Amino acid sequence: AELKLWGGRFTGKTDPLMDLYNASLPYDQKMYNADLDNSKYYTEGLLKVGLLNQEELSEIHRGLEIIRGEWKSGSFVEKQGDEDIHTANERRLGEIIGRHIAGKVHTGRSRNDQVATDMRIYCREALESLSQILRDLIGAILQRAESELDVLMPGYTHLQRAQPIRWSHWLNLYASYFTEDFKRLQQIKERLNVSPLGSGALAGHPYGIDREYIAGKLGFNGCIGNSLQAVSDRDFVVEILFWCSLFMNHVSRFSEDLIIYSTAEFGFVKLSDAYSTGSSLMPQKKNPDSLELLRGKSGRVFGSLSGFMMSLKSIPSTYNKDMQEDKEPLFDALTTVEHSILIATGVISTLDINKEKMFNALTMDMLATDLADYLVRKGVPFRETHHISGEAVSKAEKLNLSGIDKLTVDQFKEIDERFSSDVADVFDFEVSVERRTAIGGTAKSAVLQQIENLKSQLV
Ligand code: ARG
């Protein structure tokens, strides 16, 4: 028991399996930087209230940097009794600078405010690096949207052909989702960036430490105003897990579309070899495994969110060991999302599109709404034109024509005498998409406006 930092009151040994069960070092060591910074600035706070002198502080800082170097180079030697990153670093500091000085570092601090602080620092940085690669993903999508502006394809509702759209319009859909994700990420980063440090185990700090000063040094925007909340709160973990889940939901729908578009039946897109795999049995197969994994891994991330919500829901106030269960789901979700962003970026930047197949999938019945709009422009109420256009569709079907565009002007006039020879102008897909100039529509001008608008939000 004397190997443990908290061993003073213990006489019996812990069960070895309990040691393993309890230990978080295998996964929380990735927070070593945050933990060392925590101690570095916390001790500056101790100096300010006279609990350390300048010499002691320098010695502590020297030791902390040696430990940082060891973690960085992979030479940190873990010892029995190192429960987590906090105890491991403190134990090692004692070995380097002597227990007399190292033993002062934790004055007034608890692992409860320490771990809450480390997590927030770690998360803040993880979200910053996700932001950067997410910006690249959106950039790759927008670049395609700009350069393939002329490509038309069917837009679907209920997975049934609905109306013609631009391929760029489809791309902008996902660029829009991901831009909202990007902005939401900045909001979460902002909200979590407040410091719990200086709250002690739960009741606050007995030496009047300057929490604002330490918070500022650690890059926080302020400190949490209630010590109980400071050590209790893991809502930021939940928010990040929710963010990851919602992002993966968008990635999953994006992938599902592309999986459908890449089937032989559609043939709109072809995945590059870099993001496909073959079959062990069928030599002809090229499977969209990257997209299927993007879709499949979303389930795993949703699981992390709901799993941690379950862990959190009935914990009594302040710190309880259940809260250590925040780390594995969080770290796993962050890694999964990071990899997913990189794979999605690779897929979308290297995808080949087949413009002809996309164009040939457009059918004249998809202009039935435009036919109704034609009569609206002649003053007929839409509900009436909808009916008239429907009749045209049914008449063309009855006459076994290949489409409504094959009806003669006379046949149109039989349906409604307000049709005239200019009805032929309706049957042009390009004209149809170009009519939709209002904000958010398919006209070139509107699509370009969306691209500019999204770009301006990525700052
Ligand atoms: N490894 C612990 C965690 O991640 C650190 C806090 C432990 N505090 C305690 N009082 N046991 O939550």
Boltz pocket constraint, residues with backbone or C-beta under 6 A from the ligand:
constraints:
  - pocket:
      binder: B
      contacts: [[A, 22], [A, 24], [A, 28], [A, 83], [A, 84], [A, 111], [A, 112], [A, 115], [A, 319], [A, 320], [A, 321], [A, 323], [A, 324]]
      max_distance: 6.0
